[in-house]
């Protein structure tokens, strides 16, 4: 049976970005599992440019954006330490090819599959899913309710732009690296309460009060709104938003100093 430190399911933008970020963290023993015939996912079909302005600071076509990561990923190989998963080859109708099933031992599984979240694997693993996003509920570093399984990209929440997918994957890999180094400790558990004006918020839970990026969508369009983070009656942070729209994801970062000593966290739009 093969052994890998990290297995990434999905070879699209998030999966490739996560693999590169893992390598940069010193994690070499990685396996990317992609059901298609090529890496890059839907990017390979997007021949228009405009990708990469935030991540690479230049305008790239979809295949060019994917290739930036593929060039860094293809040489990753290793021989290894969740306890493992089983994979199989799929036929033309997506059925399992008889005799192709094999087991791979691993320490960590990172799910990065599908523009519309495909979470059958998550359900089978017993992962708690969010009723609104359809993706897993996660903590501030993307770990799901099952220890050792992380989620990022469109399997977690549908993103507007591919740069945010890649940046989210890189951000979550910090937690993957800490988990593999046995540094990922649960200091406390703060369930985040969703207030008025918001459709959903990711992450749903905080277990360590470190710098955290919150992603959310609003319920309806509006102008001159204020996003408010509360710990009970204490206001932690306010953010003025000139315009909001349900079609646009908004990302806000709270620092560890802003989150220090909180007991509860409620987020609302007023």
C-alpha positions in Angstrom: 0.0 0.0 0.0 1.3 3.4 -0.9 1.8 6.1 1.8 1.5 9.8 1.4 1.6 12.7 3.9 -1.0 14.8 2.0 -3.5 13.7 -0.6 -5.3 16.4 -2.5 -8.5 15.5 -4.3 -8.9 17.8 -7.3 -6.3 19.2 -9.7 -7.9 22.6 -10.4 -6.7 26.0 -9.2 -7.2 25.3 -5.5 -5.7 21.8 -5.6 -2.6 23.0 -7.5 -2.1 26.1 -5.3 -2.4 23.9 -2.2 0.2 21.4 -3.5 2.7 24.2 -4.3 2.0 25.8 -0.8 2.6 22.4 0.8 5.9 22.1 -1.0 6.9 25.6 0.2 6.1 24.5 3.7 8.5 21.5 3.4 5.8 18.9 2.7 7.2 16.9 -0.2 5.2 13.7 0.0 2.0 14.8 -1.9 -0.4 13.0 -4.2 -2.9 15.0 -6.4 -5.9 12.9 -7.5 -7.7 14.3 -10.6 -10.5 12.5 -12.4 -9.9 14.3 -15.7 -7.2 13.7 -18.2 -5.3 16.9 -17.3 -4.5 19.3 -14.5 -6.0 22.8 -14.3 -9.7 21.9 -14.1 -12.1 24.4 -15.8 -9.3 26.9 -16.3 -8.1 24.8 -19.3 -11.4 25.8 -21.0 -11.2 29.5 -20.2 -9.2 30.9 -23.1 -9.9 34.6 -22.2 -7.4 36.5 -20.2 -7.9 38.4 -16.9 -6.8 35.6 -14.6 -3.9 36.1 -12.1 -4.1 39.9 -11.6 -4.0 39.5 -7.8 -1.9 36.4 -7.5 0.7 36.8 -10.2 0.2 40.6 -10.9 -0.2 40.0 -14.6 -3.1 39.1 -16.9 -3.2 35.4 -18.0 -5.5 33.2 -20.0 -7.0 30.3 -18.0 -4.6 27.6 -19.4 -1.6 30.0 -18.7 -2.8 30.5 -15.1 -3.1 26.7 -14.6 0.4 26.2 -16.2 2.0 28.5 -13.7 1.1 26.0 -11.0 1.5 22.8 -13.1 5.1 23.8 -13.8 5.7 23.8 -10.0 3.7 20.7 -9.2 4.7 18.0 -11.7 8.0 17.0 -10.0 6.5 16.5 -6.5 6.9 12.8 -5.5 7.7 11.0 -2.3 7.5 7.9 -0.3 6.0 8.4 2.9 2.5 8.8 7.0 -6.6 10.0 8.7 -5.2 6.4 8.2 -5.8 6.3 4.4 -8.2 6.4 1.5 -9.1 4.1 -1.5 -9.0 5.4 -5.0 -10.0 3.9 -8.4 -10.0 4.6 -12.1 -13.3 5.7 -13.6 -14.6 4.6 -16.9 -16.3 6.7 -19.6 -19.6 6.7 -17.7 -17.8 7.5 -14.4 -18.2 4.0 -13.1 -15.4 2.3 -11.3 -13.2 0.1 -13.6 -13.1 -3.4 -12.0 -9.7 -4.2 -10.5 -8.5 -0.6 -10.4 -9.3 0.1 -6.8 -6.3 0.6 -4.5 -5.6 1.9 -1.0 -3.3 4.8 -0.1 -2.2 5.5 3.5 -2.0 9.2 4.4 -2.0 11.7 7.3 -4.0 14.5 5.7 -6.8 14.7 3.0 -7.5 18.1 1.3 -10.8 18.3 -0.7 -10.7 20.6 -3.7 -13.4 19.4 -6.1 -16.0 21.1 -8.2 -17.3 24.5 -9.0 -20.6 23.3 -7.6 -19.6 21.5 -4.4 -19.4 17.8 -4.8 -19.5 16.6 -1.2 -20.4 12.9 -1.5 -16.9 12.1 -0.1 -17.5 14.5 2.7 -20.8 12.9 3.6 -19.3 9.4 3.5 -16.5 10.6 5.9 -19.1 11.9 8.3 -18.2 15.6 7.8 -20.7 18.2 9.0 -21.9 20.3 6.0 -23.2 23.8 5.9 -26.9 24.1 4.9 -26.3 27.2 2.8 -22.9 26.7 1.1 -23.4 23.0 0.7 -19.7 22.6 1.7 -18.1 21.4 4.9 -18.2 23.5 8.1 -14.6 24.4 8.9 -12.5 26.2 11.5 -10.2 29.2 10.8 -7.6 27.0 9.0 -10.0 24.9 6.9 -10.1 21.8 9.0 -13.5 20.1 8.8 -15.3 18.4 11.7 -13.2 15.2 11.0 -9.6 15.6 12.2 -7.1 15.6 9.4 -9.5 16.4 6.6 -9.3 20.0 5.3 -11.4 21.7 2.6 -10.8 24.7 0.3 -11.8 26.2 -3.0 -15.2 25.7 -4.6 -15.8 22.5 -2.6 -16.0 24.8 0.5 -17.8 27.7 -1.0 -18.3 29.0 -4.6 -15.8 31.7 -5.4 -16.2 34.7 -7.8 -12.6 34.8 -9.1 -9.9 32.2 -9.4 -7.3 34.3 -7.6 -9.3 34.0 -4.4 -9.5 30.2 -4.8 -5.7 30.0 -5.0 -5.1 32.4 -2.1 -7.6 30.4 0.1 -5.8 27.2 -0.7 -2.4 28.7 0.3 -3.9 30.1 3.5 -5.3 26.8 4.5 -2.1 24.9 3.9 -0.7 26.7 7.0 -3.1 24.7 9.0 -2.2 21.5 7.1 1.5 22.0 7.9 0.8 22.6 11.6 -1.3 19.5 11.7 1.4 17.3 10.2 3.9 18.8 12.7 1.5 18.0 15.5 1.3 21.8 16.3 -2.4 22.1 15.5 -3.9 22.3 19.0 -7.5 23.1 19.9 -7.2 26.0 22.3 -11.0 26.6 22.6 -14.1 26.5 20.4 -16.0 29.6 19.5 -19.1 29.0 17.3 -19.7 32.0 15.1 -23.2 33.3 15.1 -24.6 34.6 11.8 -26.6 37.9 12.3 -28.9 39.9 10.2 -28.1 40.8 6.6 -25.8 37.8 5.9 -26.5 34.7 4.0 -23.5 32.7 5.2 -20.0 33.0 6.7 -16.9 30.9 6.5 -15.3 29.8 8.8 -18.1 28.7 11.1 -15.9 27.9 14.1 -12.7 29.3 15.7 -10.5 27.0 17.7 -7.5 29.3 17.9 -7.6 33.0 18.0 -5.0 33.7 15.2 -5.2 36.1 12.2 -8.3 34.8 10.4 -9.9 35.6 7.0 -13.7 35.6 7.0 -15.6 35.1 3.7 -19.3 35.9 3.4 -22.2 36.9 1.1 -25.1 39.2 1.9 -28.8 38.5 1.6 -29.7 41.4 -0.7 -28.1 44.3 -2.5 -27.4 47.5 -0.5 -25.3 50.6 -0.2 -23.5 52.2 2.7 -23.6 49.2 5.0 -21.5 48.4 8.0 -20.2 44.9 8.9 -20.0 44.5 12.6 -18.1 41.8 14.7 -19.3 41.5 18.3 -18.2 39.6 21.3 -21.3 39.9 23.4 -22.0 43.6 23.7 -18.4 44.5 22.9 -17.7 45.6 19.3 -14.5 44.0 18.0 -14.4 45.5 14.5 -16.5 47.6 12.1 -16.0 47.7 8.4 -17.7 50.2 6.1 -18.9 48.7 2.8 -19.9 51.2 0.1 -21.9 48.6 -1.9 -22.9 45.0 -1.3 -24.4 42.4 -3.6 -25.3 38.7 -3.0 -23.3 37.8 -6.2 -20.1 39.2 -4.7 -18.1 37.4 -2.0 -16.6 39.7 0.5 -13.4 38.8 2.5 -12.4 40.5 5.8 -9.4 39.8 7.9 -9.4 40.0 11.7 -6.0 40.0 13.5 -5.1 37.9 16.5 -5.1 41.0 18.6 -8.7 41.8 17.6 -9.8 38.2 18.4 -7.8 38.1 21.6 -9.8 36.8 24.6 -13.2 36.6 22.8 -15.8 34.3 24.3 -18.4 34.6 21.6 -18.5 36.0 18.0 -21.5 37.4 16.2 -21.3 38.9 12.7 -24.0 41.1 11.3 -24.6 43.7 8.5 -26.3 47.0 9.5 
